[in-house]
Amino acid sequence: MTQDKTEKRKIHWAKTRNLTYVVLAIWAIFGLVVPWFAKELDAFSFIGFELGYYFVVQGSLIVFVLLIVVQNLLQDSIDDNYGSGE
């Protein structure tokens, strides 16, 4: 029984860690990379705004909120599958 519980904890932690890495990578892309290339994106426009400005101001915020929601849903699923849920 203890061996089974230890194995479940290792799998739970591996899935949680991998989810965290993916979330951090997406955050880094929209928090660091997109603003870095905002000047190049300003050559295009979207709804009357320069595309770089629109991506940094609106797009990044939308992605961050969606990222929080998706990460919480996926983490709840992982927790429920491995007995760590509420």
URNORQUI-V764676 format. One record per residue. N is the residue number from 1. PHI is phi in degrees with one decimal (NA if undefined). D_CENTER is the distance of its C-alpha to the mean C-alpha in Angstrom with 2 decimals. Layout:
n,phi,d_center
N,PHI,D_CENTER
N,PHI,D_CENTER
This chain:
n,phi,d_center
1,NA,34.56
2,-65.4,33.18
3,-62.1,32.21
4,-64.0,30.31
5,-67.1,28.45
6,-64.4,27.63
7,-65.3,26.33
8,-62.8,24.11
9,-64.7,22.69
10,-64.8,22.04
11,-66.5,20.23
12,-58.6,18.20
13,-66.1,17.27
14,-62.8,16.50
15,-67.9,14.10
16,-64.0,12.42
17,-62.8,12.40
18,-64.9,11.06
19,-61.9,8.05
20,-62.5,7.61
21,-61.3,8.39
22,-65.4,6.02
23,-62.5,2.92
24,-65.3,5.92
25,-65.6,7.05
26,-64.1,5.03
27,-60.0,5.74
28,-63.2,9.09
29,-62.7,9.85
30,-83.8,9.72
31,-93.2,11.03
32,-122.0,13.60
33,-74.7,14.46
34,-60.8,14.83
35,-62.8,17.00
36,-61.6,18.90
37,-102.0,20.05
38,-62.8,20.67
39,-62.0,24.42
40,-67.3,24.51
41,-74.1,22.64
42,-67.1,25.19
43,-67.6,27.77
44,-109.6,26.44
45,-126.4,26.35
46,-142.7,24.56
47,51.4,26.37
48,83.9,28.54
49,-105.2,25.88
50,-64.0,25.23
51,-62.3,22.12
52,-61.7,20.73
53,-61.9,21.31
54,-62.3,19.82
55,-62.8,16.53
56,-72.3,16.26
57,-79.9,17.59
58,-96.6,16.47
59,-62.0,13.81
60,-64.7,11.46
61,-63.6,12.08
62,-62.1,11.57
63,-63.5,8.14
64,-64.1,7.26
65,-65.1,9.18
66,-62.4,7.90
67,-62.6,4.26
68,-63.4,6.66
69,-63.5,8.93
70,-65.1,7.36
71,-62.3,6.20
72,-65.7,9.75
73,-63.9,11.42
74,-66.6,10.48
75,-66.7,11.45
76,-60.2,14.53
77,-64.2,15.43
78,-62.2,15.35
79,-60.4,17.38
80,-65.4,19.78
81,-67.3,20.42
82,-114.1,21.40
83,76.1,23.32
84,-106.4,21.22
85,-74.0,20.50
86,-77.2,22.58
